[in-house]
Amino acid sequence: MNSVIAAHDGPPLPYERVGDLIGLPLDAMFRLAWPDIGADDVERYRVEYRTRYDAVAVPATRLYRGARTTLRVFHRAGLLQATVTGKRAADCERILRGLGIKKDIDVYLGGDSVPRPKPAPDLAQHAMSRLGVSSAESVVIGDSAADLAMGKAAGAHTIQVLWGYSGSPLPDADHSVRTWRELRDAVLALGAPKPGILGRRGPLRS
């Protein structure tokens, strides 16, 4: 984003503000980062951003250490997994395939998959519908305010991971975790047999 802004002599986005923008659609991100931007410029800069993102960010994307193990633990436990992102669905698919984890994800959705992006509940609700689960059977895991607000609005349990963009607990998180092991334990505990949690197809699905 800063490379696009700098190319047009706009104000640089301080790193500490990045966490406030993560999960929002690109036009909203540009308007928050650059309040004086014009409507026509937003669309033009969004195209430039995506061109740079495809060339630089997608090839540079890496998994956190512990992510692959966690995905596969959940997969072996029979949990259905969805990835929902503010990125375009096509970008999400490219990233998952490049990271070698696409087969662990049952559904992936992008900001262009629903009418309203995060923090509206649409992405989480669409993922639940595609997976065939209810909100009571679902947990939304995220590291940003938009992720957790989306999950809360969708009626899901919410877990915040503290090693991402927001390092302190956020109000919409039902639970926060500091390690991948804590995350695995928290999700698997939610799937343990108890009234109102198990669905007809097995344990809690994330």
C-alpha positions as CSV (number, residue, x, y, z in Angstrom):
1,M,0.0,0.0,0.0
2,N,2.8,2.4,0.8
3,S,4.5,1.8,-2.5
4,V,1.3,2.9,-4.3
5,I,0.8,5.9,-2.0
6,A,4.4,7.0,-2.3
7,A,4.2,6.8,-6.1
8,H,1.4,9.4,-5.9
9,D,3.0,11.6,-3.2
10,G,0.5,10.6,-0.6
11,P,1.1,10.4,3.2
12,P,2.9,7.1,4.2
13,L,0.9,4.7,6.3
14,P,2.7,4.1,9.7
15,Y,3.3,0.4,10.4
16,E,1.5,0.7,13.7
17,R,-1.8,1.5,11.9
18,V,-1.7,-1.6,9.7
19,G,-3.5,-3.7,12.3
20,D,-6.5,-1.3,12.2
21,L,-6.9,-1.8,8.5
22,I,-6.4,-5.6,8.1
23,G,-9.5,-7.4,6.9
24,L,-11.2,-4.3,5.4
25,P,-11.8,-4.0,1.7
26,L,-9.1,-2.2,-0.3
27,D,-11.1,1.0,-1.0
28,A,-11.8,1.4,2.8
29,M,-8.1,0.8,3.5
30,F,-7.0,3.5,1.1
31,R,-9.6,6.0,2.4
32,L,-8.5,5.4,6.0
33,A,-4.8,5.6,5.1
34,W,-5.2,8.6,2.9
35,P,-8.4,10.6,4.0
36,D,-8.1,13.2,1.2
37,I,-8.0,10.6,-1.6
38,G,-10.5,11.2,-4.5
39,A,-13.1,8.6,-5.5
40,D,-11.6,8.1,-9.0
41,D,-8.2,7.7,-7.5
42,V,-9.3,4.9,-5.1
43,E,-10.3,2.7,-8.0
44,R,-7.0,3.4,-9.9
45,Y,-4.8,2.9,-6.9
46,R,-6.7,-0.3,-6.1
47,V,-5.7,-1.7,-9.5
48,E,-2.1,-0.7,-8.9
49,Y,-2.1,-2.3,-5.5
50,R,-3.3,-5.6,-6.8
51,T,-0.7,-5.6,-9.6
52,R,2.0,-5.0,-7.0
53,Y,0.5,-7.5,-4.6
54,D,0.4,-10.3,-7.3
55,A,4.1,-9.6,-8.1
56,V,5.5,-9.1,-4.6
57,A,3.2,-10.2,-1.8
58,V,1.8,-13.5,-3.1
59,P,5.2,-15.1,-3.8
60,A,6.5,-13.8,-0.4
61,T,3.6,-15.1,1.7
62,R,4.8,-17.7,4.2
63,L,3.1,-19.7,7.0
64,Y,3.7,-19.1,10.6
65,R,5.7,-22.0,12.1
66,G,3.0,-24.2,13.7
67,A,0.3,-23.4,11.2
68,R,0.6,-26.4,9.0
69,T,0.7,-28.8,12.0
70,T,-2.4,-27.2,13.4
71,L,-4.4,-27.4,10.2
72,R,-3.6,-31.0,9.9
73,V,-4.4,-31.8,13.5
74,F,-7.8,-30.2,12.9
75,H,-8.2,-32.1,9.6
76,R,-7.4,-35.4,11.3
77,A,-9.9,-34.6,14.0
78,G,-12.6,-34.4,11.4
79,L,-13.1,-30.6,11.6
80,L,-14.2,-28.8,8.5
81,Q,-12.1,-25.7,7.8
82,A,-12.8,-22.6,5.8
83,T,-10.5,-19.7,5.0
84,V,-12.3,-16.3,4.7
85,T,-10.3,-13.2,3.7
86,G,-10.7,-9.7,2.5
87,K,-8.5,-10.7,-0.5
88,R,-10.1,-11.8,-3.7
89,A,-11.1,-15.5,-3.8
90,A,-8.7,-16.1,-6.7
91,D,-5.8,-14.6,-4.7
92,C,-6.7,-16.7,-1.7
93,E,-6.7,-19.9,-3.8
94,R,-3.3,-19.0,-5.3
95,I,-1.8,-18.4,-1.8
96,L,-3.3,-21.6,-0.3
97,R,-2.0,-23.7,-3.3
98,G,1.4,-22.1,-3.1
99,L,1.7,-22.8,0.6
100,G,0.7,-26.4,0.0
101,I,-2.3,-26.4,2.3
102,K,-5.2,-26.1,-0.1
103,K,-6.2,-29.7,0.5
104,D,-6.6,-29.0,4.2
105,I,-9.2,-26.3,3.5
106,D,-12.7,-27.3,2.6
107,V,-14.0,-23.9,1.6
108,Y,-12.1,-20.7,0.8
109,L,-13.9,-17.3,0.3
110,G,-12.7,-13.9,-0.6
111,G,-14.1,-10.4,-0.2
112,D,-15.6,-10.7,-3.6
113,S,-17.6,-13.8,-2.6
114,V,-20.2,-11.9,-0.7
115,P,-22.1,-8.6,-0.9
116,R,-20.6,-7.2,2.4
117,P,-16.9,-7.6,3.5
118,K,-15.6,-7.9,7.1
119,P,-16.6,-6.9,9.7
120,A,-20.1,-7.7,8.4
121,P,-21.1,-11.4,9.1
122,D,-21.6,-12.3,5.4
123,L,-18.3,-14.2,4.9
124,A,-18.6,-16.3,8.0
125,Q,-22.2,-17.0,7.4
126,H,-21.5,-18.0,3.8
127,A,-18.7,-20.3,4.9
128,M,-21.1,-21.9,7.5
129,S,-23.7,-22.4,4.7
130,R,-21.1,-24.0,2.4
131,L,-19.8,-26.3,5.2
132,G,-23.4,-27.2,6.2
133,V,-22.9,-26.1,9.9
134,S,-24.7,-23.8,12.2
135,S,-23.2,-20.8,14.1
136,A,-23.3,-22.9,17.3
137,E,-21.0,-25.5,15.7
138,S,-18.6,-22.9,14.4
139,V,-15.6,-21.0,15.6
140,V,-14.0,-18.0,13.9
141,I,-10.3,-17.7,14.5
142,G,-8.6,-14.4,13.7
143,D,-5.9,-11.8,14.6
144,S,-7.7,-8.6,13.7
145,A,-10.7,-6.6,15.0
146,A,-12.5,-7.1,11.6
147,D,-12.1,-10.9,11.9
148,L,-13.5,-11.1,15.4
149,A,-16.3,-8.6,14.8
150,M,-17.4,-10.7,11.8
151,G,-17.4,-13.9,13.9
152,K,-19.4,-12.2,16.7
153,A,-21.9,-10.8,14.3
154,A,-22.4,-14.3,12.7
155,G,-23.1,-15.8,16.1
156,A,-19.9,-18.0,16.2
157,H,-17.5,-18.6,19.0
158,T,-14.5,-16.3,18.5
159,I,-10.8,-17.0,19.2
160,Q,-8.1,-14.4,18.8
161,V,-4.5,-15.4,18.1
162,L,-2.2,-12.9,19.7
163,W,0.8,-13.3,17.4
164,G,-0.8,-11.5,14.5
165,Y,-1.8,-7.9,13.9
166,S,-3.4,-7.3,17.3
167,G,-1.1,-8.4,20.2
168,S,-3.6,-7.6,23.0
169,P,-7.0,-9.0,23.6
170,L,-9.9,-7.5,21.6
171,P,-13.4,-7.0,22.9
172,D,-15.1,-9.4,20.4
173,A,-12.9,-12.3,21.3
174,D,-14.5,-14.9,23.5
175,H,-11.1,-16.4,24.1
176,S,-7.5,-15.4,23.2
177,V,-4.4,-17.7,22.8
178,R,-0.7,-17.1,22.6
179,T,0.6,-20.3,21.1
180,W,-0.5,-22.8,18.4
181,R,-0.8,-25.5,21.1
182,E,-3.2,-23.2,23.1
183,L,-5.2,-22.7,19.9
184,R,-5.4,-26.5,19.2
185,D,-6.5,-27.2,22.7
186,A,-9.1,-24.5,22.7
187,V,-10.7,-25.6,19.5
188,L,-10.7,-29.3,20.3
189,A,-12.2,-28.6,23.7
190,L,-15.0,-26.8,22.0
191,G,-15.7,-29.9,20.0
192,A,-15.8,-32.2,23.0
193,P,-19.2,-33.9,23.5
194,K,-21.6,-31.6,25.2
195,P,-25.2,-30.6,24.6
196,G,-25.7,-28.0,21.9
197,I,-22.2,-28.4,20.4
198,L,-22.3,-31.6,18.5
199,G,-24.1,-31.6,15.2
200,R,-25.4,-34.5,13.2
201,R,-22.1,-34.9,11.3
202,G,-19.7,-34.9,14.2
203,P,-17.7,-32.4,16.3
204,L,-17.4,-28.7,16.0
205,R,-16.3,-27.5,12.6
206,S,-14.0,-24.5,12.2
